[in-house]
Amino acid sequence: MIGNPGGALTSPIDAASPDEDAGGGVLHLIAHQALLAGLCQFIPVPFVDDLAGDRVRRSLVAKLLERRGRSFGAPAVRPLYAGPPTSGLARAAGFTKSLILKPVKKLLRTVFLFVTIRRAVLDAAAALLLGRSLDRRLAAGGFADGTPADRLEAEAAALEAAVRGVLGSPERRGLVRLVRGSFAALREEGLDGPPTPAALEAAGGDPEGALSRRQRSRLAAAADRLGRELGGGEAGGVLARLDAAVDARLGN
């Protein structure tokens, strides 16, 4: 179990509802950022697609921290959006490998659109479960202000690993099905493509700022529907099961 700075657990992770904040609509926020992260996979330029998606995930973490009143920013919990810490040598090797493979993979995903759609759906599902899990942890008192930097990073790494474990298991199927439905609805309603490289450059790298007004409207509507679905009914049951799976991996 992940404790607070004093060593005592404030409360079980499921003791507080993510929607019990003054503004409400946290599921809409998470769904919106998750779908945007998925859309970034359609950017037809190697590295730019992943960089844009990373920026969206970092923004989601920052928005949730601010929403829950934390005084520190996303860099303090970097493993949540950047994955486990790695050595400089491992990062260098990974970068060299990606220089070779990334353009090839991007070409294949462009030719075989269904591969890109699958990657986009999985990226969106990952961002959604990460956002949901982080918000629940924050609501339960986790990632408390005043926690030493190394413990914040360790807490972030533990939560990221738990979410990654669930996403790598059959437990993700219900969530993937819901997200896939949202992308299908976006296509049916005529969402006219992802942010373009030129628009991204003009927007300073901000994927949402690079969307047209029409694109933003379609994305907001899709996020609203997905947020409502996740808030109740059969989809709410899917979310509850995922919550329990993350908790189990955290030892709660």
C-alpha positions as CSV (number, residue, x, y, z in Angstrom):
1,M,0.0,0.0,0.0
2,I,1.2,3.5,-0.8
3,G,1.1,5.8,2.2
4,N,1.3,9.5,2.9
5,P,4.4,11.4,4.0
6,G,3.9,10.4,7.6
7,G,3.7,6.7,6.7
8,A,0.0,6.2,7.5
9,L,-2.5,5.4,4.7
10,T,-5.1,8.2,4.6
11,S,-7.9,5.9,3.3
12,P,-8.5,3.1,0.9
13,I,-8.1,4.2,-2.7
14,D,-11.8,3.6,-3.4
15,A,-13.0,5.6,-0.4
16,A,-13.5,8.8,-2.4
17,S,-15.4,9.2,-5.6
18,P,-13.6,11.1,-8.4
19,D,-16.7,13.0,-9.1
20,E,-17.1,14.5,-5.6
21,D,-15.3,17.7,-6.5
22,A,-17.0,21.1,-6.8
23,G,-17.0,21.4,-10.5
24,G,-17.9,17.8,-11.3
25,G,-17.3,16.4,-14.8
26,V,-13.9,14.9,-14.1
27,L,-14.8,11.9,-16.3
28,H,-15.5,14.2,-19.2
29,L,-12.1,15.8,-18.7
30,I,-10.4,12.4,-18.6
31,A,-12.3,11.2,-21.6
32,H,-11.5,14.3,-23.6
33,Q,-7.8,14.1,-23.0
34,A,-7.8,10.4,-23.6
35,L,-9.5,10.7,-27.0
36,L,-7.2,13.5,-27.9
37,A,-4.1,11.4,-27.0
38,G,-5.5,8.6,-29.3
39,L,-6.1,11.1,-32.2
40,C,-2.4,12.0,-32.1
41,Q,-1.5,8.6,-33.4
42,F,-3.0,9.6,-36.8
43,I,-0.4,12.4,-37.2
44,P,1.5,11.1,-40.3
45,V,5.0,12.0,-39.1
46,P,7.3,9.7,-37.1
47,F,8.1,10.9,-33.6
48,V,5.7,13.9,-33.8
49,D,2.7,11.5,-33.2
50,D,4.2,10.2,-30.0
51,L,5.5,13.6,-28.8
52,A,2.0,15.0,-29.2
53,G,0.5,12.1,-27.4
54,D,3.0,12.5,-24.5
55,R,2.2,16.2,-24.2
56,V,-1.5,15.3,-23.9
57,R,-0.9,12.8,-21.2
58,R,1.4,15.2,-19.3
59,S,-1.4,17.8,-19.6
60,L,-3.9,15.4,-18.2
61,V,-1.7,14.7,-15.2
62,A,-1.2,18.4,-14.6
63,K,-4.9,19.2,-14.9
64,L,-5.8,16.5,-12.4
65,L,-3.2,17.6,-9.9
66,E,-4.4,21.2,-10.1
67,R,-8.1,20.0,-9.8
68,R,-7.3,18.2,-6.6
69,G,-5.4,21.1,-5.1
70,R,-1.8,19.9,-5.3
71,S,0.8,22.5,-5.3
72,F,3.4,20.6,-7.4
73,G,3.3,20.1,-11.1
74,A,3.4,17.1,-13.4
75,P,7.2,16.8,-13.5
76,A,7.2,15.7,-9.8
77,V,5.2,12.6,-10.9
78,R,6.9,12.1,-14.2
79,P,6.7,8.2,-14.3
80,L,2.9,8.6,-14.7
81,Y,3.2,9.9,-18.2
82,A,6.8,8.9,-19.1
83,G,6.9,5.4,-17.8
84,P,9.5,3.9,-15.4
85,P,12.8,5.7,-14.9
86,T,15.6,4.3,-17.1
87,S,19.4,4.8,-17.2
88,G,21.1,7.1,-19.6
89,L,22.6,4.2,-21.5
90,A,19.2,2.5,-21.8
91,R,17.6,5.8,-23.0
92,A,20.4,6.2,-25.6
93,A,20.0,2.7,-26.9
94,G,16.2,3.1,-27.1
95,F,16.5,6.3,-29.0
96,T,18.9,4.8,-31.5
97,K,16.6,1.9,-32.0
98,S,13.6,4.2,-32.5
99,L,15.5,6.2,-35.1
100,I,15.7,3.1,-37.2
101,L,12.3,1.5,-36.5
102,K,10.0,4.5,-36.0
103,P,9.8,5.6,-39.7
104,V,9.2,2.0,-40.8
105,K,6.4,1.4,-38.2
106,K,4.8,4.7,-39.1
107,L,4.8,3.9,-42.8
108,L,3.2,0.5,-42.1
109,R,0.6,2.1,-39.8
110,T,-0.2,4.7,-42.6
111,V,-0.6,2.0,-45.2
112,F,-2.6,-0.4,-42.9
113,L,-5.0,2.1,-41.3
114,F,-6.5,-0.6,-39.0
115,V,-3.1,-0.8,-37.3
116,T,-3.2,2.9,-36.5
117,I,-6.8,2.7,-35.3
118,R,-5.8,-0.1,-32.9
119,R,-2.9,1.9,-31.6
120,A,-5.0,5.0,-31.2
121,V,-7.7,3.0,-29.3
122,L,-5.1,1.5,-27.0
123,D,-3.4,4.8,-26.4
124,A,-6.7,6.4,-25.5
125,A,-7.7,3.6,-23.2
126,A,-4.3,3.8,-21.5
127,A,-4.7,7.6,-20.9
128,L,-8.3,7.1,-19.7
129,L,-7.4,4.4,-17.1
130,L,-4.3,6.4,-16.0
131,G,-6.4,9.6,-15.5
132,R,-9.1,7.7,-13.7
133,S,-6.7,5.9,-11.4
134,L,-4.7,9.1,-10.6
135,D,-7.8,11.0,-9.8
136,R,-9.0,8.3,-7.4
137,R,-5.6,8.2,-5.8
138,L,-5.6,12.0,-5.4
139,A,-9.1,11.9,-3.9
140,A,-8.0,9.4,-1.4
141,G,-5.2,11.6,-0.2
142,G,-2.3,10.1,-2.2
143,F,0.4,12.2,-3.7
144,A,0.1,14.6,-0.8
145,D,1.7,18.0,-0.7
146,G,4.9,17.8,1.4
147,T,5.8,14.3,0.3
148,P,9.6,14.0,-0.4
149,A,10.4,14.0,-4.1
150,D,11.8,10.5,-4.2
151,R,8.6,9.2,-2.5
152,L,6.4,11.1,-5.0
153,E,8.3,9.5,-7.8
154,A,8.0,6.0,-6.3
155,E,4.3,6.5,-5.7
156,A,3.9,7.6,-9.3
157,A,5.9,4.6,-10.6
158,A,3.8,2.2,-8.5
159,L,0.6,3.6,-9.9
160,E,1.9,3.6,-13.5
161,A,3.0,0.0,-13.1
162,A,-0.4,-1.0,-11.8
163,V,-2.3,0.7,-14.6
164,R,0.1,-0.8,-17.2
165,G,-0.4,-4.3,-15.7
166,V,-4.2,-4.0,-16.1
167,L,-3.8,-2.7,-19.6
168,G,-1.7,-5.7,-20.5
169,S,-4.3,-8.1,-19.3
170,P,-7.8,-9.3,-20.5
171,E,-9.3,-7.0,-18.0
172,R,-8.9,-4.1,-20.4
173,R,-11.4,-5.5,-23.0
174,G,-14.5,-3.7,-21.8
175,L,-12.7,-0.3,-21.7
176,V,-11.1,-0.9,-25.2
177,R,-14.6,-1.7,-26.6
178,L,-16.0,1.5,-25.2
179,V,-13.1,3.6,-26.6
180,R,-13.3,1.9,-29.9
181,G,-17.0,2.9,-30.1
182,S,-16.1,6.5,-29.4
183,F,-13.6,6.5,-32.3
184,A,-16.2,4.9,-34.6
185,A,-18.6,7.7,-33.6
186,L,-16.0,10.3,-34.3
187,R,-15.5,9.0,-37.8
188,E,-19.2,8.7,-38.5
189,E,-19.7,12.3,-37.4
190,G,-16.9,13.5,-39.8
191,L,-14.0,14.4,-37.6
192,D,-11.7,15.5,-40.3
193,G,-8.4,14.1,-39.2
194,P,-5.8,14.6,-36.5
195,P,-3.9,17.8,-35.8
196,T,-1.7,18.5,-38.9
197,P,2.1,19.0,-38.4
198,A,1.8,22.5,-39.7
199,A,-1.0,23.3,-37.3
200,L,0.9,21.7,-34.5
201,E,3.9,23.9,-35.2
202,A,1.7,27.0,-35.4
203,A,0.1,26.1,-32.0
204,G,3.5,25.6,-30.3
205,G,3.2,21.9,-30.2
206,D,-0.2,21.9,-28.4
207,P,-2.4,19.2,-30.0
208,E,-5.7,20.7,-28.9
209,G,-4.7,24.2,-30.0
210,A,-3.9,22.7,-33.4
211,L,-7.4,21.4,-34.0
212,S,-9.9,23.3,-36.0
213,R,-13.0,24.7,-34.3
214,R,-15.1,21.9,-35.9
215,Q,-12.6,19.2,-34.7
216,R,-12.7,20.6,-31.2
217,S,-16.5,20.6,-31.2
218,R,-16.7,17.0,-32.4
219,L,-14.1,15.9,-29.9
220,A,-15.9,17.6,-27.0
221,A,-19.2,15.9,-28.0
222,A,-17.5,12.5,-28.2
223,A,-15.8,13.0,-24.8
224,D,-19.1,14.1,-23.3
225,R,-20.8,10.9,-24.5
226,L,-18.0,8.7,-23.3
227,G,-17.9,10.4,-19.9
228,R,-21.6,9.9,-19.5
229,E,-21.3,6.2,-20.5
230,L,-18.5,5.7,-18.0
231,G,-20.5,7.3,-15.2
232,G,-23.2,4.7,-15.1
233,G,-24.9,1.6,-16.4
234,E,-23.0,-1.3,-17.9
235,A,-20.0,1.0,-18.7
236,G,-19.9,2.1,-15.1
237,G,-19.5,-1.6,-14.2
238,V,-16.6,-1.8,-16.6
239,L,-14.9,1.1,-14.8
240,A,-15.6,-0.4,-11.4
241,R,-14.0,-3.6,-12.4
242,L,-10.9,-1.8,-13.7
243,D,-10.7,0.2,-10.5
244,A,-10.7,-3.0,-8.5
245,A,-8.0,-4.5,-10.8
246,V,-5.7,-1.4,-10.3
247,D,-6.3,-1.6,-6.5
248,A,-5.4,-5.2,-6.5
249,R,-2.1,-4.5,-8.2
250,L,-1.4,-1.7,-5.7
251,G,-2.1,-4.1,-2.8
252,N,-5.1,-2.2,-1.6
